[in-house]
Amino acid sequence: MIAWGSYTSGGISISTDWTDDSVTATLDALADGTRRDILRYLVEDTDGIASYEELARQMQSRDPDEELERLVALLHHQHLPKLAAADIVEYDTRSSTVRYLGCSLTETVLATVDSK
């Protein structure tokens, strides 16, 4: 264990239960810039919950030539499964919603990348 406990930030409960495996999974998931953008949006611009379409529109704002349907498919088949496998988000395919689970490691990585 690297750290333990939890705290609340912006109404989201943040976990600090880190293991070597969780650090590896988080860093692997956050190695992709699109996934970092998705998380920044969930952390900074929402209450931690967003629809697939909302996230796809956010992605489209950075790449206007991409079709919305393709971006939703990328979310569903590529980005969200990777983030969920790292216990960073959970998503519901029936309601097409994504919820950020709150992780201090995720926020530390994002802050570190943003400071460079």
N, C-alpha and C positions, 0 to 999 in steps of 0.2 A: 504494500500500500504506500502511496506517495502522500496522500492527505486524506482526511475523512471529515464527515459532517455535512451540514447543509445550511444555507441561508436564503433569504428572499431578496430578489432584486427586481424592481419594477413589477411587483405582483407575481413574478415567476419564481417558484422554489428552485434553487440552484443546488445541485449535488456536487460534493467534492470527494466522492468515493472513487479514487483512481487506483487502477491496477496496471501492471505492465501491459496486459492485453487491451485494456480500455484506452490507454495512451496510444498504443500502436493503431488500434481501430480508428480512433479520433483523428490522428495525424494522417492516416491513409485517406479517410473521408474528406478531410479539409485540404488535401493536396490539390484538389480541383477548384479553380477560381469560381466556377458557376455555383458549386455547392457553398463556398464561402459567401457569395452574394446572396444566395437563398437564406442562409442563416443570419446574415446581417439584416436582411429585410425582416425576418421573423423576430429578431431580438430588438431592433431599433424602431421599426415602423408599424408593428402590430402588437397585440397583447399576447403574442406567441402562437396565434392560430391564424391560418390563412387557407383559402381554397386553392386547388390546383390552378384554376384559371387566374386567380390573383397573382400567384407566383409566376405563372407563365407570362402574364402581362409585364411583370417586373423584369423577367428575363428578356422579353421582347423590347423593352425600353432601351436595353443595352445593345440589341441587335435587331433593328426594325425590319430587316429583310426576312427574318425567320417567320414562318407561319405559326400561328398560335397553336393549332392542333399538333404540330410536330413538337413544339416545346412542352405541351402537356404530356405527350407520349414520352419524351425524354425524362421528364420529371418522374412519371409513373414507373418506367422500366429501368432507368439508370440512376438518377440522382437520389430519389427518395429511398429506394432499397439500400443504397450504400450508407446514407445517413441513419436509417433505421437500424441497420446491422451494427452501427457504432453506438447505438442507444442515445442518439442526439435528437431524433424526432420520432414520432409515431404518425402513421397516416392511415386513413380509413378510405378504402376504395369505394365503398358504397356512398359515402357522403362527399367524397373527393376533397377531404380536408386534411391539413397537416398541422401537427401541434409540436412545438419546440418543447423538449423535456427539461431544459434548464441544466446546464453543465458548466461549471466554472472553468474546466479545462478548455472547452470549446471557446468560451469567451476570452480566455487568456491567449489562446492561439490567434483568434481574430484580432485582438488588440495588438499583439506582437507583429502580425503581418501588416496591419494598418499603420504601425509606427515606422515601418521601413520605407 
